[in-house]
Amino acid sequence: MKIIISGGGTGGHIYPAIAIANEIKHQFPNAQILFVGAEGKMEMEKVPKAGFEIKGLWISGIERKISFGNIIKNLLFPFKLTNSIWNAYKIVKNFKPDAVVGVGGYASGAVLYVANWLKIPTLIQEQNSFAGLTNRWLSKKAKKICVAYPNMEKFFPKEKIAITGNPVRRDIEDLAQKREKAQDFFKLDKNKKTLLIVGGSLGAKSINESISAGLEKLVQKNIQMIWQTGKNSFVTHEKQTALENNPTYKIHRTEFIYEMDLAYACADVVISRAGALAVSELCIAQKPTIFVPFPFATDDHQTQNAFSLTQANAGELVKDSEARSILVDKTIELLENEEKQRLFAKNIQQFAKPNATREIVKYLSSMINGK
């Protein structure tokens, strides 16, 4: 079995792709897998670290904000698109895949377009409740479309849709048994409530600034923290540094958390963006969560992701624009309300799809075998 997996640009595309690749290797140890991403994007670093080969295309999306730099970038787009399709053609012809999987992102458009043209079966994995333009366009020729949310027939042909959920790492299942190990790993106090703050791989400015401003209020409430600031972190002020360096307060602040299973395991409450991957993981982890959706995501899909949960009383939503004024108070209120925590944890579990990756690979295998 030879498979090309294409897409990327953000962790929300890359990590599901890697999860699919790992599951393919788990079910079919002799499978050959090649990733195709966009040059200069994070997949070019993350995929090789996960143990897979990747090739890059010279491609980027249309910039929607008007500026001189973005106008130049947009003028280059037709040349990038032509170049990426030509190079995608060479990659596909040389590798000769049995199927191609697209997870969204700049590169997947060119690769799946070529695969469809060459009559190679394609599978689309759409993470969000609002489908991206590239996936909508590619869906007309795709053999199967695996989605995480219901009512996706407004974007895709109904007969091609399979509701599988989003692929997530296996290690976030059965977290209860990891709690004590996790508390030891992060050097936490077992008698204190733990708040996990995650803003995605690049960080979330509004969340970081809100927590920074309310740090003293949080530690006064005896709350300890695991705080992932993201790559685009911020300069801390002297008072904050003093709080972080005080061992009594137990503030574990880091740019990136590699041991996310342990971070989830010891968290009583989570503050998170509402990207599709984060939402899927939190559903499986069964964590009471306050979502702060990134408002400038394409078609505001993060707000729609979060709204699908908060409508079912499976979490709380704080608008990005309101985070600095109410996020910390809402967080303290939830941490002090164990009944509400239990309710959120129970309800969010109903959205969990722990077998998503296995289901996607099952459809992929059936597609290759012509079933």
C-alpha positions as CSV (number, residue, x, y, z in Angstrom):
1,M,0.0,0.0,0.0
2,K,1.3,3.4,-1.0
3,I,-0.4,6.6,0.3
4,I,0.2,10.3,-0.1
5,I,-1.1,12.5,2.7
6,S,-1.2,16.2,1.8
7,G,-2.0,19.4,3.7
8,G,-0.9,21.4,6.6
9,G,-0.2,25.0,7.5
10,T,-1.4,24.7,11.1
11,G,-1.3,22.1,13.9
12,G,-5.0,21.5,13.3
13,H,-4.2,20.0,9.9
14,I,-0.8,18.5,10.6
15,Y,-1.5,16.4,13.7
16,P,-4.6,14.7,12.3
17,A,-2.5,13.9,9.2
18,I,0.2,12.4,11.4
19,A,-2.4,10.4,13.4
20,I,-3.8,9.0,10.1
21,A,-0.3,8.0,9.0
22,N,0.5,6.3,12.3
23,E,-2.7,4.3,12.1
24,I,-2.0,3.3,8.5
25,K,1.4,2.0,9.7
26,H,-0.3,0.3,12.7
27,Q,-2.7,-1.6,10.5
28,F,-0.4,-2.0,7.5
29,P,3.2,-2.1,8.7
30,N,4.6,-2.4,5.1
31,A,2.7,0.7,3.9
32,Q,4.7,3.4,2.2
33,I,3.6,6.9,3.2
34,L,4.7,10.2,1.7
35,F,3.6,13.6,2.9
36,V,3.3,16.7,0.7
37,G,3.2,20.1,2.4
38,A,3.8,23.8,1.7
39,E,7.4,25.1,1.8
40,G,8.1,27.2,4.8
41,K,5.1,25.9,6.8
42,M,5.3,24.0,10.1
43,E,4.6,20.6,8.5
44,M,8.1,20.7,7.0
45,E,9.4,20.5,10.5
46,K,6.8,18.5,12.4
47,V,6.3,15.7,9.9
48,P,10.0,14.6,9.8
49,K,10.1,14.7,13.6
50,A,7.2,12.2,13.5
51,G,9.3,9.9,11.3
52,F,7.8,10.5,7.9
53,E,9.2,11.8,4.6
54,I,7.8,15.0,3.3
55,K,8.1,17.0,0.1
56,G,7.3,20.7,-0.1
57,L,5.4,22.8,-2.7
58,W,5.8,26.5,-3.4
59,I,2.2,27.5,-2.5
60,S,0.3,29.8,-0.2
61,G,-3.3,31.0,0.0
62,I,-4.9,34.3,-1.0
63,E,-4.3,37.1,1.5
64,R,-7.6,38.7,2.5
65,K,-6.2,41.7,4.3
66,I,-5.3,44.6,2.0
67,S,-1.7,45.8,2.2
68,F,1.1,46.4,-0.3
69,G,2.9,43.2,0.8
70,N,-0.3,41.2,0.5
71,I,-1.1,42.6,-2.9
72,I,2.4,41.4,-4.1
73,K,1.7,38.0,-2.5
74,N,-1.6,37.7,-4.3
75,L,-0.1,38.7,-7.6
76,L,2.3,35.8,-7.2
77,F,-0.6,33.3,-6.5
78,P,-1.3,32.2,-10.1
79,F,2.4,31.5,-10.6
80,K,2.6,29.6,-7.3
81,L,-0.5,27.6,-8.1
82,T,0.8,26.6,-11.6
83,N,4.2,25.7,-10.1
84,S,2.6,23.7,-7.3
85,I,0.3,21.7,-9.7
86,W,3.3,20.9,-12.0
87,N,5.4,19.7,-9.0
88,A,2.5,17.8,-7.5
89,Y,2.1,16.1,-10.8
90,K,5.8,15.0,-10.8
91,I,5.5,13.8,-7.2
92,V,2.4,11.8,-7.7
93,K,3.7,10.2,-11.0
94,N,7.0,9.2,-9.4
95,F,5.5,7.9,-6.1
96,K,2.5,6.1,-7.8
97,P,0.2,6.1,-4.7
98,D,-2.8,3.8,-4.4
99,A,-4.7,6.7,-2.8
100,V,-4.3,10.3,-1.7
101,V,-5.6,11.8,1.5
102,G,-6.2,15.5,1.9
103,V,-6.5,17.1,5.3
104,G,-6.9,20.7,4.2
105,G,-4.3,23.4,3.8
106,Y,-2.5,25.1,0.9
107,A,-0.7,22.0,-0.5
108,S,-3.7,19.6,-0.5
109,G,-5.5,21.5,-3.3
110,A,-2.8,21.0,-5.8
111,V,-2.1,17.3,-4.8
112,L,-5.7,16.2,-4.8
113,Y,-6.4,18.0,-8.0
114,V,-3.6,16.1,-9.7
115,A,-4.7,12.8,-8.1
116,N,-8.3,13.3,-9.3
117,W,-7.1,14.1,-12.8
118,L,-5.0,10.9,-12.8
119,K,-8.0,8.9,-11.6
120,I,-6.3,8.0,-8.3
121,P,-8.9,7.7,-5.5
122,T,-8.9,10.5,-3.0
123,L,-10.2,10.8,0.5
124,I,-10.8,14.2,2.2
125,Q,-10.6,14.6,6.0
126,E,-12.5,17.8,7.0
127,Q,-11.9,18.8,10.7
128,N,-14.2,21.7,11.1
129,S,-18.0,22.3,11.3
130,F,-17.6,24.8,8.4
131,A,-15.8,23.3,5.5
132,G,-12.9,25.2,3.9
133,L,-13.1,26.4,0.3
134,T,-10.4,24.0,-1.0
135,N,-12.1,20.9,0.4
136,R,-15.5,22.0,-0.9
137,W,-14.0,22.3,-4.4
138,L,-12.1,19.0,-4.2
139,S,-15.2,17.1,-2.8
140,K,-16.8,16.9,-6.3
141,K,-14.2,14.3,-7.4
142,A,-13.3,12.7,-4.0
143,K,-14.3,9.1,-3.3
144,K,-14.9,9.6,0.4
145,I,-15.2,12.6,2.8
146,C,-14.7,12.0,6.5
147,V,-16.1,14.7,8.7
148,A,-16.3,15.4,12.4
149,Y,-19.7,17.2,12.6
150,P,-23.3,16.4,11.4
151,N,-25.1,18.5,8.8
152,M,-22.1,18.7,6.5
153,E,-24.2,17.9,3.4
154,K,-24.6,21.6,3.0
155,F,-20.9,21.6,1.9
156,F,-20.4,18.1,0.4
157,P,-22.3,15.5,-1.6
158,K,-24.3,13.6,1.0
159,E,-23.6,10.1,-0.4
160,K,-19.8,10.6,0.1
161,I,-19.9,11.7,3.7
162,A,-18.9,9.5,6.7
163,I,-19.1,11.0,10.2
164,T,-16.0,9.6,11.8
165,G,-14.8,12.4,14.1
166,N,-11.3,13.9,14.0
167,P,-8.1,11.8,14.2
168,V,-6.4,12.3,17.6
169,R,-3.4,10.8,19.4
170,R,-4.2,7.5,21.1
171,D,-2.4,8.5,24.3
172,I,-5.2,10.8,25.5
173,E,-7.6,8.0,26.2
174,D,-7.9,6.6,29.8
175,L,-6.4,9.7,31.4
176,A,-7.6,9.0,34.9
177,Q,-4.9,6.4,35.5
178,K,-2.2,8.9,34.5
179,R,-3.3,11.7,36.9
180,E,-0.8,11.0,39.6
181,K,2.1,10.5,37.2
182,A,1.1,13.8,35.4
183,Q,1.1,15.7,38.7
184,D,4.6,14.4,39.5
185,F,5.8,15.2,36.0
186,F,4.7,18.9,36.2
187,K,5.7,19.1,39.9
188,L,2.2,20.1,41.0
189,D,0.5,20.1,44.4
190,K,-2.0,17.2,44.5
191,N,-4.3,19.2,46.8
192,K,-4.7,22.2,44.5
193,K,-6.9,22.7,41.5
194,T,-5.1,22.7,38.2
195,L,-5.9,25.0,35.3
196,L,-4.5,24.1,31.8
197,I,-4.2,27.0,29.4
198,V,-3.6,26.2,25.7
199,G,-3.7,28.6,22.8
200,G,-2.5,26.5,19.9
201,S,1.0,26.0,18.5
202,L,1.5,29.7,17.8
203,G,-0.3,30.9,21.0
204,A,-3.3,33.1,21.6
205,K,-2.6,36.7,22.4
206,S,-5.9,37.5,24.1
207,I,-5.7,34.4,26.3
208,N,-2.1,35.1,27.2
209,E,-2.8,38.7,28.1
210,S,-5.9,37.8,30.1
211,I,-4.0,35.2,32.2
212,S,-1.0,37.6,32.6
213,A,-3.3,40.4,33.9
214,G,-5.2,38.0,36.2
215,L,-2.3,35.9,37.4
216,E,-2.3,37.4,40.9
217,K,-6.0,36.8,41.3
218,L,-5.6,33.2,40.2
219,V,-2.8,32.3,42.6
220,Q,-4.7,34.0,45.4
221,K,-7.4,31.5,44.8
222,N,-4.9,28.7,45.3
223,I,-5.0,27.7,41.6
224,Q,-1.9,26.2,40.0
225,M,-1.3,26.4,36.2
226,I,0.1,24.6,33.2
227,W,0.3,27.4,30.7
228,Q,1.3,26.9,27.1
229,T,1.9,30.4,25.6
230,G,2.7,29.3,22.1
231,K,5.6,30.2,19.9
232,N,4.6,33.8,19.6
233,S,4.9,34.4,23.3
234,F,5.1,37.8,25.1
235,V,7.4,39.7,27.3
236,T,6.4,39.3,31.0
237,H,6.5,42.1,33.5
238,E,8.5,42.0,36.7
239,K,5.5,41.3,39.0
240,Q,4.5,38.3,36.8
241,T,8.0,36.9,36.8
242,A,8.1,37.0,40.6
243,L,4.8,35.1,40.8
244,E,6.1,32.5,38.3
245,N,9.4,32.0,40.2
246,N,7.7,31.5,43.5
247,P,7.6,27.7,44.0
248,T,4.5,28.0,46.3
249,Y,2.3,29.1,43.3
250,K,3.2,26.2,40.9
251,I,3.0,28.0,37.6
252,H,4.4,25.9,34.8
253,R,4.7,28.2,31.8
254,T,6.1,26.9,28.6
255,E,6.1,27.7,24.8
256,F,5.0,24.2,23.8
257,I,3.7,21.1,25.6
258,Y,4.9,17.8,24.1
259,E,3.3,15.7,26.8
260,M,-0.3,16.8,26.2
261,D,-1.7,13.5,27.6
262,L,-0.1,14.3,30.9
263,A,-1.3,17.9,30.8
264,Y,-4.9,16.8,30.1
265,A,-4.6,14.2,32.8
266,C,-3.9,16.6,35.7
267,A,-6.2,19.4,34.5
268,D,-9.4,20.2,36.4
269,V,-10.4,22.9,33.9
270,V,-9.1,23.9,30.5
271,I,-8.9,27.2,28.7
272,S,-8.5,26.6,25.0
273,R,-9.0,28.0,21.5
274,A,-11.7,26.1,19.5
275,G,-9.8,24.7,16.6
276,A,-11.1,21.3,15.4
277,L,-8.3,19.2,16.8
278,A,-8.4,20.9,20.2
279,V,-12.1,20.4,20.4
280,S,-11.8,16.7,19.4
281,E,-9.1,16.1,22.0
282,L,-11.0,17.8,24.8
283,C,-14.1,15.7,24.0
284,I,-12.1,12.5,24.4
285,A,-10.2,13.8,27.4
286,Q,-13.7,14.8,28.9
287,K,-12.4,18.1,30.3
288,P,-14.6,21.0,31.4
289,T,-13.5,23.7,29.1
290,I,-13.8,27.5,28.5
291,F,-13.4,28.1,24.8
292,V,-12.1,31.4,23.5
293,P,-12.5,31.0,19.7
294,F,-10.0,32.8,17.4
295,P,-12.4,35.2,15.7
296,F,-10.4,35.6,12.5
297,A,-10.3,31.9,11.5
298,T,-11.7,31.3,8.0
299,D,-15.5,31.8,8.1
300,D,-15.2,32.1,11.9
301,H,-15.3,28.3,12.1
302,Q,-13.8,28.2,15.6
303,T,-16.8,30.0,17.0
304,Q,-19.1,27.5,15.2
305,N,-17.0,24.6,16.6
306,A,-17.4,25.9,20.1
307,F,-21.0,26.8,19.7
308,S,-21.9,23.2,18.8
309,L,-20.7,22.2,22.2
310,T,-21.9,25.1,24.3
311,Q,-25.4,24.7,22.8
312,A,-25.4,21.2,24.4
313,N,-24.1,22.6,27.8
314,A,-20.8,20.9,27.2
315,G,-18.6,23.9,27.8
316,E,-18.5,27.6,28.1
317,L,-17.7,30.2,25.4
318,V,-16.0,33.5,26.0
319,K,-15.6,35.8,23.0
320,D,-12.0,36.9,22.2
321,S,-13.0,40.5,22.5
322,E,-14.3,39.9,26.0
323,A,-11.5,37.7,27.3
324,R,-9.4,40.4,28.9
325,S,-12.4,41.6,31.0
326,I,-14.1,38.3,32.0
327,L,-12.0,35.2,31.2
328,V,-10.2,35.0,34.6
329,D,-13.4,35.5,36.6
330,K,-15.3,32.9,34.5
331,T,-12.4,30.5,35.0
332,I,-12.3,30.9,38.8
333,E,-16.1,30.5,38.9
334,L,-15.9,27.2,37.0
335,L,-13.0,25.9,39.1
336,E,-15.0,26.6,42.3
337,N,-18.2,24.9,40.9
338,E,-17.5,21.1,40.9
339,E,-21.1,20.3,39.9
340,K,-20.8,22.4,36.7
341,Q,-17.4,20.8,36.0
342,R,-19.0,17.3,36.2
343,L,-21.9,18.4,34.0
344,F,-19.5,19.8,31.3
345,A,-17.3,16.7,31.4
346,K,-20.4,14.4,31.1
347,N,-21.9,16.3,28.2
348,I,-18.6,16.9,26.2
349,Q,-18.0,13.1,26.3
350,Q,-21.0,12.6,24.1
351,F,-19.2,14.3,21.3
352,A,-16.1,12.1,21.6
353,K,-15.1,9.9,18.6
354,P,-12.2,7.8,20.0
355,N,-12.2,5.5,17.0
356,A,-12.0,8.2,14.4
357,T,-8.5,7.4,13.1
358,R,-9.3,3.7,12.7
359,E,-12.6,4.5,10.9
360,I,-10.8,6.8,8.5
361,V,-8.2,4.1,7.7
362,K,-10.9,1.5,7.2
363,Y,-12.6,3.7,4.6
364,L,-9.3,4.4,3.0
365,S,-8.5,0.7,2.7
366,S,-12.0,-0.1,1.4
367,M,-11.6,2.7,-1.2
368,I,-8.3,1.2,-2.4
369,N,-9.9,-2.2,-2.7
370,G,-12.8,-0.9,-4.7
371,K,-15.5,-1.6,-2.1
